[in-house]
Amino acid sequence: MNCKNCHTELQEQDDYCKSCGGRVIRKRLNFKNLFEHLSETFFNYDNKLLRTFVQLFKNPEDVIVGYINGVRKKYINPISFFGLSLTLSGISVFILKKFYIQHLDFSTLFEGVKASQDIFDATSGGALEYNSLFYSFLIPLLALISWITFLDKKYNFTEHIIIYLYSMSLMSILLVFAAQIALLTIPEYYLLFSFCTWPLMFLYHSYMLKRIFKLSTGNLILKALISLALFMVAYIIISIAVFFIMVATGVVNLEDFTPKKSP
């Protein structure tokens, strides 16, 4: 009998391959053992996915720094983790657009300011439509800001991308489930919930970076202020670029910004 994965010769009593570690499958595939395999893959405490998820909260440096330093078997790799988060995020956006789109009405926030409302409606709609693309763009942007902020720590840009592939994937997966709970229980407050996720993400990243770079509280505050300043600069530049694109494509008109004359 040979291993079906690497073709190494096995003994009849072997349950796992001594060469590649693959499990020896003796039964034909049916719904029962398919369910058992999925349960073992996703819900068994000893599996890589659950272990990665838990350790990114308990000891994020063990997962992230370990991967950067060459530990590649202990936890799920960042690309697979990111792919899972994209899949779940896509499902979440589909559910939101299909059943809860009425709870994304921003008109009350911009009452009487047509141009601002048009811009926000267009950008929020685009954010839903191109959620995966926006999410994928955000990771190298955050990595660039982090690389500049932590130049003294000798991590290169690619290693900072690994940091945010793990952290943003974790936050995305967590918030997907939290969002579905919010939509089921308090859909009228979904906008408030979505705004509250940003400070939560900031707090987690502060905790994660403090552990990865072994920062003191004072140093963490300094680095956080630098990161926020860089993020605001990037946000302003991107916002200006998006505004000019909207004007050029006719999404908004400059006339909308002209003060209305009193009757």
ZIPEBEL-V712040 format. One line per field, one symbol per residue. ss: DSSP state (h for helix, s for strand, l for the rest). psi: psi as a letter, one per 20 degrees, with the letter a starting at -180 (. if undefined). A space follows every 10 residues. Layout:
ss->???
psi->???
This chain:
ss->lsllllllsl lllllsllll llslllllll hhhhhhhhhh hhhllllhhh hhhhhhhhlh hhhhhhhhll lllllllhhh hhhhhhhhhh hhhhhhhhhl hhhhllhhhh lllhhhhhhh hhhhhhhhhl hhhhhhhhhh hhhhhhhhhl hhhlllhhhh hhhhhhhhhh hhhhhhhhhh hhhhhlhhhh hhhhhhhhhh hhhhhhhhhh hhllllhhhh hhhhhhhhhh hhhhhhhhhh hhhhhhhhhl lllhhhhlll lll
psi->pqpigijqpq qhiphqpigi jqqoohqqpr hghggggggh ghiphjqhgh gggghiggmh hhgghgghij oihhrqqhgg gggghgghgg gggggghhik hijkojhhhk pingghgggg gghhghhghl ghggghhhgh ghhggggghk hiijprgghh ggghggghgg gggghghhgh gghhgmhijh ggghhihghg hggghggghg ggjlqrgghg gghggggggh ghgggggggg ghghghghij hqqhhiippp qq.
